[in-house]
Amino acid sequence: MTVQQEGQATETQPDGVILTDVAATKVKNLLEQEGRLDLALRIEVQPGGCSGLRYQLYFDDETRDGDKVKDFSGVNVIVDRMSVPYLRGAVIDFADTIERQGFTIDNPNATGSCACGDSFH
């Protein structure tokens, strides 16, 4: 995102993770199928994989101390305080094509990639 300030453009990083409308709709559909509209989508960055970190997405019915919660079209997304810096500006989308089906994460904090995930700096 670019913001104009006194004639010059400066880059700003979105505050927190972003869930696209397509991904929010998919999450809502999954929750409706489970009959659990009380759940939120939790996104975490955890140790593991060849890059040292990996993503974990799952449904959760509770918040913990320090969690950041944001609403996207009626879907609550929870990010724990340790994962917030790694996910700042990351875009969660849902792809449904011949090549790929599932949630995708486009993370500006990733510095490179390997076969199993993204590397962070």
Helices and strands as residue ranges (DSSP letters): E 2-5, E 8-11, E 18-19, H 21-34, E 40-47, E 53-60, E 68-72, E 75-79, H 84-87, E 91-96, E 101-106, E 110-114, E 117-120
